[in-house]
Amino acid sequence: MREGEYEEVSRSTLLPDLDLSLLQRYYLERHPDQYKAVNEFLQAIRSRSAAPAVKVNGN
């Protein structure tokens, strides 16, 4: 939210390393088993974090 209005962003300001497209995939699939969905999401995050991170802003 900026200047009192919502703004669509591609990266979280609070959690800049959070892959929003990955989160969206798990959210939109609406897994019937929430426990399994959370575990699969965590597993996906862990497997991605094992790969070298790519810096977007040059830092």
PDB file with SEQRES, HELIX, SHEET and CRYST1 records, atoms N, CA, C and O in Angstrom:
SEQRES   1 A   59  MET ARG GLU GLY GLU TYR GLU GLU VAL SER ARG SER THR          
SEQRES   2 A   59  LEU LEU PRO ASP LEU ASP LEU SER LEU LEU GLN ARG TYR          
SEQRES   3 A   59  TYR LEU GLU ARG HIS PRO ASP GLN TYR LYS ALA VAL ASN          
SEQRES   4 A   59  GLU PHE LEU GLN ALA ILE ARG SER ARG SER ALA ALA PRO          
SEQRES   5 A   59  ALA VAL LYS VAL ASN GLY ASN                                  
HELIX    1 AA1 LEU A   20  GLU A   29  1                                  10    
HELIX    2 AA2 GLN A   34  SER A   49  1                                  16    
CRYST1    1.000    1.000    1.000  90.00  90.00  90.00 P 1           1          
ATOM      1  N   MET A   1       0.845  -1.160   0.000  1.00  0.00           N  
ATOM      2  CA  MET A   1       0.000   0.000   0.000  1.00  0.00           C  
ATOM      3  C   MET A   1       0.900   1.236   0.000  1.00  0.00           C  
ATOM      4  O   MET A   1       1.789   1.370   0.841  1.00  0.00           O  
ATOM      5  N   ARG A   2       0.665   2.106  -0.923  1.00  0.00           N  
ATOM      6  CA  ARG A   2       1.445   3.336  -1.021  1.00  0.00           C  
ATOM      7  C   ARG A   2       0.498   4.509  -1.213  1.00  0.00           C  
ATOM      8  O   ARG A   2      -0.444   4.448  -2.003  1.00  0.00           O  
ATOM      9  N   GLU A   3       0.764   5.559  -0.487  1.00  0.00           N  
ATOM     10  CA  GLU A   3      -0.045   6.770  -0.569  1.00  0.00           C  
ATOM     11  C   GLU A   3      -1.536   6.474  -0.395  1.00  0.00           C  
ATOM     12  O   GLU A   3      -2.378   7.071  -1.067  1.00  0.00           O  
ATOM     13  N   GLY A   4      -1.856   5.539   0.520  1.00  0.00           N  
ATOM     14  CA  GLY A   4      -3.238   5.233   0.827  1.00  0.00           C  
ATOM     15  C   GLY A   4      -3.952   4.350  -0.178  1.00  0.00           C  
ATOM     16  O   GLY A   4      -5.153   4.117  -0.041  1.00  0.00           O  
ATOM     17  N   GLU A   5      -3.246   3.852  -1.186  1.00  0.00           N  
ATOM     18  CA  GLU A   5      -3.869   2.994  -2.201  1.00  0.00           C  
ATOM     19  C   GLU A   5      -3.039   1.739  -2.399  1.00  0.00           C  
ATOM     20  O   GLU A   5      -1.817   1.756  -2.253  1.00  0.00           O  
ATOM     21  N   TYR A   6      -3.715   0.658  -2.733  1.00  0.00           N  
ATOM     22  CA  TYR A   6      -3.014  -0.587  -3.004  1.00  0.00           C  
ATOM     23  C   TYR A   6      -2.341  -0.506  -4.361  1.00  0.00           C  
ATOM     24  O   TYR A   6      -2.869   0.074  -5.310  1.00  0.00           O  
ATOM     25  N   GLU A   7      -1.165  -1.101  -4.424  1.00  0.00           N  
ATOM     26  CA  GLU A   7      -0.398  -1.093  -5.658  1.00  0.00           C  
ATOM     27  C   GLU A   7       0.121  -2.508  -5.906  1.00  0.00           C  
ATOM     28  O   GLU A   7       0.702  -3.122  -5.012  1.00  0.00           O  
ATOM     29  N   GLU A   8      -0.083  -3.021  -7.108  1.00  0.00           N  
ATOM     30  CA  GLU A   8       0.417  -4.351  -7.441  1.00  0.00           C  
ATOM     31  C   GLU A   8       1.934  -4.279  -7.581  1.00  0.00           C  
ATOM     32  O   GLU A   8       2.471  -3.400  -8.255  1.00  0.00           O  
ATOM     33  N   VAL A   9       2.610  -5.220  -6.931  1.00  0.00           N  
ATOM     34  CA  VAL A   9       4.070  -5.258  -6.975  1.00  0.00           C  
ATOM     35  C   VAL A   9       4.537  -6.657  -7.356  1.00  0.00           C  
ATOM     36  O   VAL A   9       3.803  -7.631  -7.193  1.00  0.00           O  
ATOM     37  N   SER A  10       5.749  -6.747  -7.857  1.00  0.00           N  
ATOM     38  CA  SER A  10       6.291  -8.052  -8.214  1.00  0.00           C  
ATOM     39  C   SER A  10       7.145  -8.634  -7.095  1.00  0.00           C  
ATOM     40  O   SER A  10       7.429  -9.831  -7.090  1.00  0.00           O  
ATOM     41  N   ARG A  11       7.562  -7.783  -6.133  1.00  0.00           N  
ATOM     42  CA  ARG A  11       8.361  -8.232  -4.999  1.00  0.00           C  
ATOM     43  C   ARG A  11       7.837  -7.589  -3.725  1.00  0.00           C  
ATOM     44  O   ARG A  11       7.422  -6.430  -3.723  1.00  0.00           O  
ATOM     45  N   SER A  12       7.861  -8.343  -2.662  1.00  0.00           N  
ATOM     46  CA  SER A  12       7.430  -7.861  -1.363  1.00  0.00           C  
ATOM     47  C   SER A  12       8.466  -6.886  -0.806  1.00  0.00           C  
ATOM     48  O   SER A  12       9.667  -7.140  -0.886  1.00  0.00           O  
ATOM     49  N   THR A  13       8.003  -5.783  -0.247  1.00  0.00           N  
ATOM     50  CA  THR A  13       8.903  -4.844   0.412  1.00  0.00           C  
ATOM     51  C   THR A  13       9.357  -5.418   1.750  1.00  0.00           C  
ATOM     52  O   THR A  13      10.515  -5.266   2.139  1.00  0.00           O  
ATOM     53  N   LEU A  14       8.446  -6.073   2.444  1.00  0.00           N  
ATOM     54  CA  LEU A  14       8.749  -6.651   3.742  1.00  0.00           C  
ATOM     55  C   LEU A  14       9.605  -7.913   3.616  1.00  0.00           C  
ATOM     56  O   LEU A  14      10.541  -8.106   4.393  1.00  0.00           O  
ATOM     57  N   LEU A  15       9.291  -8.765   2.649  1.00  0.00           N  
ATOM     58  CA  LEU A  15      10.018 -10.020   2.429  1.00  0.00           C  
ATOM     59  C   LEU A  15      10.510 -10.059   0.981  1.00  0.00           C  
ATOM     60  O   LEU A  15       9.921 -10.761   0.159  1.00  0.00           O  
ATOM     61  N   PRO A  16      11.568  -9.329   0.651  1.00  0.00           N  
ATOM     62  CA  PRO A  16      11.989  -9.204  -0.745  1.00  0.00           C  
ATOM     63  C   PRO A  16      12.438 -10.507  -1.402  1.00  0.00           C  
ATOM     64  O   PRO A  16      12.429 -10.610  -2.628  1.00  0.00           O  
ATOM     65  N   ASP A  17      12.829 -11.501  -0.607  1.00  0.00           N  
ATOM     66  CA  ASP A  17      13.258 -12.777  -1.184  1.00  0.00           C  
ATOM     67  C   ASP A  17      12.110 -13.762  -1.363  1.00  0.00           C  
ATOM     68  O   ASP A  17      12.314 -14.863  -1.875  1.00  0.00           O  
ATOM     69  N   LEU A  18      10.913 -13.379  -0.950  1.00  0.00           N  
ATOM     70  CA  LEU A  18       9.749 -14.249  -1.093  1.00  0.00           C  
ATOM     71  C   LEU A  18       9.334 -14.306  -2.553  1.00  0.00           C  
ATOM     72  O   LEU A  18       9.113 -13.272  -3.185  1.00  0.00           O  
ATOM     73  N   ASP A  19       9.230 -15.506  -3.082  1.00  0.00           N  
ATOM     74  CA  ASP A  19       8.814 -15.699  -4.469  1.00  0.00           C  
ATOM     75  C   ASP A  19       7.289 -15.638  -4.517  1.00  0.00           C  
ATOM     76  O   ASP A  19       6.606 -16.610  -4.191  1.00  0.00           O  
ATOM     77  N   LEU A  20       6.768 -14.484  -4.927  1.00  0.00           N  
ATOM     78  CA  LEU A  20       5.313 -14.289  -4.922  1.00  0.00           C  
ATOM     79  C   LEU A  20       4.594 -15.207  -5.902  1.00  0.00           C  
ATOM     80  O   LEU A  20       3.465 -15.623  -5.646  1.00  0.00           O  
ATOM     81  N   SER A  21       5.235 -15.523  -7.016  1.00  0.00           N  
ATOM     82  CA  SER A  21       4.588 -16.421  -7.977  1.00  0.00           C  
ATOM     83  C   SER A  21       4.462 -17.830  -7.401  1.00  0.00           C  
ATOM     84  O   SER A  21       3.476 -18.520  -7.657  1.00  0.00           O  
ATOM     85  N   LEU A  22       5.456 -18.257  -6.628  1.00  0.00           N  
ATOM     86  CA  LEU A  22       5.380 -19.561  -5.976  1.00  0.00           C  
ATOM     87  C   LEU A  22       4.277 -19.561  -4.921  1.00  0.00           C  
ATOM     88  O   LEU A  22       3.483 -20.499  -4.848  1.00  0.00           O  
ATOM     89  N   LEU A  23       4.230 -18.523  -4.116  1.00  0.00           N  
ATOM     90  CA  LEU A  23       3.181 -18.416  -3.102  1.00  0.00           C  
ATOM     91  C   LEU A  23       1.805 -18.390  -3.753  1.00  0.00           C  
ATOM     92  O   LEU A  23       0.876 -19.050  -3.286  1.00  0.00           O  
ATOM     93  N   GLN A  24       1.679 -17.635  -4.822  1.00  0.00           N  
ATOM     94  CA  GLN A  24       0.403 -17.528  -5.522  1.00  0.00           C  
ATOM     95  C   GLN A  24      -0.034 -18.890  -6.050  1.00  0.00           C  
ATOM     96  O   GLN A  24      -1.219 -19.220  -6.010  1.00  0.00           O  
ATOM     97  N   ARG A  25       0.911 -19.676  -6.542  1.00  0.00           N  
ATOM     98  CA  ARG A  25       0.570 -20.997  -7.077  1.00  0.00           C  
ATOM     99  C   ARG A  25      -0.056 -21.868  -5.988  1.00  0.00           C  
ATOM    100  O   ARG A  25      -1.053 -22.547  -6.235  1.00  0.00           O  
ATOM    101  N   TYR A  26       0.515 -21.850  -4.802  1.00  0.00           N  
ATOM    102  CA  TYR A  26      -0.039 -22.662  -3.720  1.00  0.00           C  
ATOM    103  C   TYR A  26      -1.359 -22.091  -3.216  1.00  0.00           C  
ATOM    104  O   TYR A  26      -2.251 -22.842  -2.822  1.00  0.00           O  
ATOM    105  N   TYR A  27      -1.487 -20.781  -3.225  1.00  0.00           N  
ATOM    106  CA  TYR A  27      -2.727 -20.156  -2.787  1.00  0.00           C  
ATOM    107  C   TYR A  27      -3.864 -20.440  -3.766  1.00  0.00           C  
ATOM    108  O   TYR A  27      -4.976 -20.771  -3.354  1.00  0.00           O  
ATOM    109  N   LEU A  28      -3.585 -20.310  -5.054  1.00  0.00           N  
ATOM    110  CA  LEU A  28      -4.634 -20.480  -6.062  1.00  0.00           C  
ATOM    111  C   LEU A  28      -5.053 -21.937  -6.237  1.00  0.00           C  
ATOM    112  O   LEU A  28      -6.194 -22.212  -6.609  1.00  0.00           O  
ATOM    113  N   GLU A  29      -4.143 -22.869  -5.971  1.00  0.00           N  
ATOM    114  CA  GLU A  29      -4.498 -24.282  -6.120  1.00  0.00           C  
ATOM    115  C   GLU A  29      -5.504 -24.722  -5.069  1.00  0.00           C  
ATOM    116  O   GLU A  29      -6.218 -25.707  -5.262  1.00  0.00           O  
ATOM    117  N   ARG A  30      -5.564 -23.999  -3.963  1.00  0.00           N  
ATOM    118  CA  ARG A  30      -6.512 -24.299  -2.883  1.00  0.00           C  
ATOM    119  C   ARG A  30      -6.509 -25.785  -2.534  1.00  0.00           C  
ATOM    120  O   ARG A  30      -7.512 -26.484  -2.678  1.00  0.00           O  
ATOM    121  N   HIS A  31      -5.363 -26.235  -2.076  1.00  0.00           N  
ATOM    122  CA  HIS A  31      -5.208 -27.627  -1.674  1.00  0.00           C  
ATOM    123  C   HIS A  31      -6.269 -28.005  -0.643  1.00  0.00           C  
ATOM    124  O   HIS A  31      -6.508 -27.255   0.304  1.00  0.00           O  
ATOM    125  N   PRO A  32      -6.899 -29.147  -0.818  1.00  0.00           N  
ATOM    126  CA  PRO A  32      -7.879 -29.578   0.178  1.00  0.00           C  
ATOM    127  C   PRO A  32      -7.210 -29.927   1.512  1.00  0.00           C  
ATOM    128  O   PRO A  32      -7.842 -29.851   2.566  1.00  0.00           O  
ATOM    129  N   ASP A  33      -5.939 -30.307   1.460  1.00  0.00           N  
ATOM    130  CA  ASP A  33      -5.199 -30.664   2.666  1.00  0.00           C  
ATOM    131  C   ASP A  33      -4.210 -29.538   2.960  1.00  0.00           C  
ATOM    132  O   ASP A  33      -3.133 -29.481   2.366  1.00  0.00           O  
ATOM    133  N   GLN A  34      -4.575 -28.647   3.874  1.00  0.00           N  
ATOM    134  CA  GLN A  34      -3.750 -27.481   4.176  1.00  0.00           C  
ATOM    135  C   GLN A  34      -2.373 -27.889   4.698  1.00  0.00           C  
ATOM    136  O   GLN A  34      -1.372 -27.268   4.342  1.00  0.00           O  
ATOM    137  N   TYR A  35      -2.312 -28.909   5.523  1.00  0.00           N  
ATOM    138  CA  TYR A  35      -1.039 -29.376   6.075  1.00  0.00           C  
ATOM    139  C   TYR A  35      -0.100 -29.800   4.943  1.00  0.00           C  
ATOM    140  O   TYR A  35       1.078 -29.443   4.943  1.00  0.00           O  
ATOM    141  N   LYS A  36      -0.618 -30.551   3.993  1.00  0.00           N  
ATOM    142  CA  LYS A  36       0.188 -31.008   2.861  1.00  0.00           C  
ATOM    143  C   LYS A  36       0.623 -29.813   2.003  1.00  0.00           C  
ATOM    144  O   LYS A  36       1.760 -29.768   1.534  1.00  0.00           O  
ATOM    145  N   ALA A  37      -0.264 -28.866   1.801  1.00  0.00           N  
ATOM    146  CA  ALA A  37       0.067 -27.693   0.997  1.00  0.00           C  
ATOM    147  C   ALA A  37       1.194 -26.888   1.635  1.00  0.00           C  
ATOM    148  O   ALA A  37       2.110 -26.448   0.940  1.00  0.00           O  
ATOM    149  N   VAL A  38       1.135 -26.693   2.945  1.00  0.00           N  
ATOM    150  CA  VAL A  38       2.188 -25.945   3.642  1.00  0.00           C  
ATOM    151  C   VAL A  38       3.509 -26.689   3.545  1.00  0.00           C  
ATOM    152  O   VAL A  38       4.547 -26.077   3.294  1.00  0.00           O  
ATOM    153  N   ASN A  39       3.484 -27.992   3.739  1.00  0.00           N  
ATOM    154  CA  ASN A  39       4.719 -28.778   3.637  1.00  0.00           C  
ATOM    155  C   ASN A  39       5.310 -28.725   2.231  1.00  0.00           C  
ATOM    156  O   ASN A  39       6.526 -28.609   2.076  1.00  0.00           O  
ATOM    157  N   GLU A  40       4.472 -28.809   1.218  1.00  0.00           N  
ATOM    158  CA  GLU A  40       4.960 -28.728  -0.164  1.00  0.00           C  
ATOM    159  C   GLU A  40       5.536 -27.342  -0.459  1.00  0.00           C  
ATOM    160  O   GLU A  40       6.551 -27.223  -1.145  1.00  0.00           O  
ATOM    161  N   PHE A  41       4.890 -26.300   0.059  1.00  0.00           N  
ATOM    162  CA  PHE A  41       5.377 -24.937  -0.130  1.00  0.00           C  
ATOM    163  C   PHE A  41       6.745 -24.768   0.537  1.00  0.00           C  
ATOM    164  O   PHE A  41       7.666 -24.211  -0.062  1.00  0.00           O  
ATOM    165  N   LEU A  42       6.877 -25.248   1.777  1.00  0.00           N  
ATOM    166  CA  LEU A  42       8.156 -25.154   2.479  1.00  0.00           C  
ATOM    167  C   LEU A  42       9.246 -25.933   1.755  1.00  0.00           C  
ATOM    168  O   LEU A  42      10.385 -25.475   1.665  1.00  0.00           O  
ATOM    169  N   GLN A  43       8.899 -27.104   1.241  1.00  0.00           N  
ATOM    170  CA  GLN A  43       9.863 -27.906   0.492  1.00  0.00           C  
ATOM    171  C   GLN A  43      10.311 -27.153  -0.774  1.00  0.00           C  
ATOM    172  O   GLN A  43      11.493 -27.169  -1.119  1.00  0.00           O  
ATOM    173  N   ALA A  44       9.387 -26.512  -1.445  1.00  0.00           N  
ATOM    174  CA  ALA A  44       9.723 -25.753  -2.648  1.00  0.00           C  
ATOM    175  C   ALA A  44      10.635 -24.581  -2.310  1.00  0.00           C  
ATOM    176  O   ALA A  44      11.576 -24.294  -3.049  1.00  0.00           O  
ATOM    177  N   ILE A  45      10.361 -23.901  -1.198  1.00  0.00           N  
ATOM    178  CA  ILE A  45      11.211 -22.783  -0.771  1.00  0.00           C  
ATOM    179  C   ILE A  45      12.616 -23.290  -0.459  1.00  0.00           C  
ATOM    180  O   ILE A  45      13.606 -22.677  -0.859  1.00  0.00           O  
ATOM    181  N   ARG A  46      12.697 -24.394   0.245  1.00  0.00           N  
ATOM    182  CA  ARG A  46      14.018 -24.938   0.609  1.00  0.00           C  
ATOM    183  C   ARG A  46      14.807 -25.344  -0.622  1.00  0.00           C  
ATOM    184  O   ARG A  46      16.014 -25.112  -0.689  1.00  0.00           O  
ATOM    185  N   SER A  47      14.143 -25.943  -1.592  1.00  0.00           N  
ATOM    186  CA  SER A  47      14.867 -26.379  -2.791  1.00  0.00           C  
ATOM    187  C   SER A  47      15.337 -25.179  -3.606  1.00  0.00           C  
ATOM    188  O   SER A  47      16.394 -25.233  -4.235  1.00  0.00           O  
ATOM    189  N   ARG A  48      14.562 -24.101  -3.601  1.00  0.00           N  
ATOM    190  CA  ARG A  48      14.974 -22.881  -4.311  1.00  0.00           C  
ATOM    191  C   ARG A  48      16.088 -22.161  -3.574  1.00  0.00           C  
ATOM    192  O   ARG A  48      16.961 -21.561  -4.202  1.00  0.00           O  
ATOM    193  N   SER A  49      16.068 -22.212  -2.242  1.00  0.00           N  
ATOM    194  CA  SER A  49      17.095 -21.502  -1.476  1.00  0.00           C  
ATOM    195  C   SER A  49      18.435 -22.220  -1.561  1.00  0.00           C  
ATOM    196  O   SER A  49      19.471 -21.631  -1.254  1.00  0.00           O  
ATOM    197  N   ALA A  50      18.428 -23.488  -1.975  1.00  0.00           N  
ATOM    198  CA  ALA A  50      19.686 -24.216  -2.151  1.00  0.00           C  
ATOM    199  C   ALA A  50      20.430 -23.712  -3.389  1.00  0.00           C  
ATOM    200  O   ALA A  50      21.651 -23.840  -3.490  1.00  0.00           O  
ATOM    201  N   ALA A  51      19.680 -23.141  -4.324  1.00  0.00           N  
ATOM    202  CA  ALA A  51      20.294 -22.581  -5.533  1.00  0.00           C  
ATOM    203  C   ALA A  51      20.841 -21.197  -5.215  1.00  0.00           C  
ATOM    204  O   ALA A  51      20.321 -20.524  -4.325  1.00  0.00           O  
ATOM    205  N   PRO A  52      21.877 -20.758  -5.920  1.00  0.00           N  
ATOM    206  CA  PRO A  52      22.418 -19.414  -5.667  1.00  0.00           C  
ATOM    207  C   PRO A  52      21.373 -18.339  -5.932  1.00  0.00           C  
ATOM    208  O   PRO A  52      20.644 -18.399  -6.923  1.00  0.00           O  
ATOM    209  N   ALA A  53      21.306 -17.372  -5.055  1.00  0.00           N  
ATOM    210  CA  ALA A  53      20.335 -16.284  -5.197  1.00  0.00           C  
ATOM    211  C   ALA A  53      20.795 -15.301  -6.272  1.00  0.00           C  
ATOM    212  O   ALA A  53      21.986 -15.025  -6.416  1.00  0.00           O  
ATOM    213  N   VAL A  54      19.845 -14.790  -7.007  1.00  0.00           N  
ATOM    214  CA  VAL A  54      20.125 -13.789  -8.027  1.00  0.00           C  
ATOM    215  C   VAL A  54      19.684 -12.449  -7.475  1.00  0.00           C  
ATOM    216  O   VAL A  54      18.523 -12.282  -7.101  1.00  0.00           O  
ATOM    217  N   LYS A  55      20.596 -11.497  -7.420  1.00  0.00           N  
ATOM    218  CA  LYS A  55      20.276 -10.169  -6.900  1.00  0.00           C  
ATOM    219  C   LYS A  55      19.664  -9.335  -8.014  1.00  0.00           C  
ATOM    220  O   LYS A  55      20.214  -9.255  -9.112  1.00  0.00           O  
ATOM    221  N   VAL A  56      18.521  -8.712  -7.730  1.00  0.00           N  
ATOM    222  CA  VAL A  56      17.810  -7.924  -8.721  1.00  0.00           C  
ATOM    223  C   VAL A  56      18.340  -6.499  -8.787  1.00  0.00           C  
ATOM    224  O   VAL A  56      18.469  -5.934  -9.873  1.00  0.00           O  
ATOM    225  N   ASN A  57      18.647  -5.913  -7.633  1.00  0.00           N  
ATOM    226  CA  ASN A  57      19.044  -4.508  -7.602  1.00  0.00           C  
ATOM    227  C   ASN A  57      20.554  -4.301  -7.634  1.00  0.00           C  
ATOM    228  O   ASN A  57      21.018  -3.186  -7.396  1.00  0.00           O  
ATOM    229  N   GLY A  58      21.318  -5.323  -7.918  1.00  0.00           N  
ATOM    230  CA  GLY A  58      22.759  -5.199  -8.060  1.00  0.00           C  
ATOM    231  C   GLY A  58      23.536  -5.244  -6.772  1.00  0.00           C  
ATOM    232  O   GLY A  58      24.752  -5.053  -6.791  1.00  0.00           O  
ATOM    233  N   ASN A  59      22.879  -5.490  -5.639  1.00  0.00           N  
ATOM    234  CA  ASN A  59      23.583  -5.584  -4.350  1.00  0.00           C  
ATOM    235  C   ASN A  59      24.136  -6.959  -4.127  1.00  0.00           C  
ATOM    236  O   ASN A  59      24.757  -7.215  -3.095  1.00  0.00           O  
TER     237      ASN A  59                                                      
END                                                                             
